[in-house]
């Protein structure tokens, strides 16, 4: 571990991840906080494989930020134990870009998610992401759960 680093810093690191990487769009922070060997389960590249390392994560980040340039991720709660942190988040944005394969709708979206992150020496080494992308796609009109949209 980094000298002076404590496991109690893990929740602060995750809050920083969402604030810097997502809310401020600072892709360079990915290199600082996501381990070269890190794996993000529940988020996938074009082949459907989990995102690996900063080089694998950054294209996903770029596409999502292009689709939702004013994205806001609010970390509602964190629970930290040992080398893991669970974070419950609310995601809000307005769909302004075509980069997710859906023509920009200018529709607002709001959905929830939970991630469990394992950290080592101040970096994310593994993350299990469960965000309600189904709700996001429904709000964008790209997914219908029945014959009629259930707003």
N, C-alpha and C positions, 0 to 999 in steps of 0.2 A: 504494500500500500504506500501511497504517497506519504511522506513525512507529515505528521500533524493531521492526517485525514482520519475521520471517524465515521463509523457507519451511520451516525445521526445526520451526517451531511448528505446522505443518499436522497432523502426527500427534497432537500433544497436543490440538489443537482437535477432531479426530474422536473421540478418547477422551472428551473433555469432552462432546461431543454425545451419545454413547451413555449416559454416566453421568448427566448432568443431565436430558436430554430423556426418555430411556427408563427408566432405572433409578429415578430420583427423580420422574419424571412432571412435571417443571417445564416446562409448555407455554410459559411466557413466554420461556424461553431460545431457543425456535424463532425468535422475532422478532430476537434478538440474533445468531444464528449462521446463519440461512438467508436468503439475499438475496431481496429483493422480486421479482427477476427469475429466481430460482433454479428449477431443474427437477429433480424426482426421478423418473427413469425406473425402471421396474420396480415402482413403487407407483402405484396408480391410484385415481381418484375414481369416483363412481357411474356415470359415462359411459364409463369405461375409459381416460380420458386421464391422462397423467402428472401428478403433483401439481406445482403451480406456486405458488411464493412461500409465505410463512408462512400466508396465508389459505387456500390450497389444502391445505397439509400438516396443519394443526391438526385438521380433522375426521377425517382418517385416524388421526392420533395418538390422538385422544380415543376413537374406536371401538376401536382396538387395546388401549389401556390399560384401557378398560372391560371388555373380554373377558379380559384378563390383568392384573389390577391389581397383582400382585406380580412382573411381568416382570423378568427379569434378562438383560441383554445383556453378555456378556463379550467384550471385544476380545482375541482370542488373539494376533494378529500385526498389525503395520502395516508397509507399505513405502511410502516417500515419495520422490518424484522431482519436482522442479520444483514446479508448482502442483497436483499430484495426489497423493492418498494412497489406497492400497488397504488395506482392513481386513478381516480374516477374523474372523468372530464366531460365538459359540455363544449361542443364545437358549433360555431356560428360563422356564417359567411354568405356572400352573394355570388352566384355563379356567373362569372364574367368572361371566362375563357373556354376554348374548345379542347383543351389538352387532355381531357379524360375520355375523349371519344364521343362526347355529347356536345352538340352545338350549344354555345352559351345561351342561357335562358334569362339571365338577369334575375332569377328567382332567389329569394333568401332561403337558406337551409339552417336547420338547427337539429343536431343529433347528439347522442351521448356515446361514451366509450369508456372502456376500462383497459388499462395496460398493467402488466406485472413486469417489472424490469429487474434483471440481475446485474449488479455492478461489481467491478473489480478495479481497484486503484483509481477511483474517480472516473471510470468510463463504463458505458453501457456495453455489456458483453452478450446479453441475450434479452430479448423482449418478446412478450406474448401480448399481441394487440387484438382487442375485440371491440371494434367501433361499429356502430349501427349504419354501415354503408347502405344497407337495404333501405332504410328510412331516407337517407340522403338521396338515393336514386329515385325513390318514390316521389319525394318533394320536387325533384327536377323533371318529373313526368316521364322518366325513362323506365319505370317499373310500375306495373299495376298488379295489385294483389287479387283482384277479382275482375268481373266484367265492367265494373265502374270504379272510378278512383274513389277511395275512402279517405279523403282529405285529412 
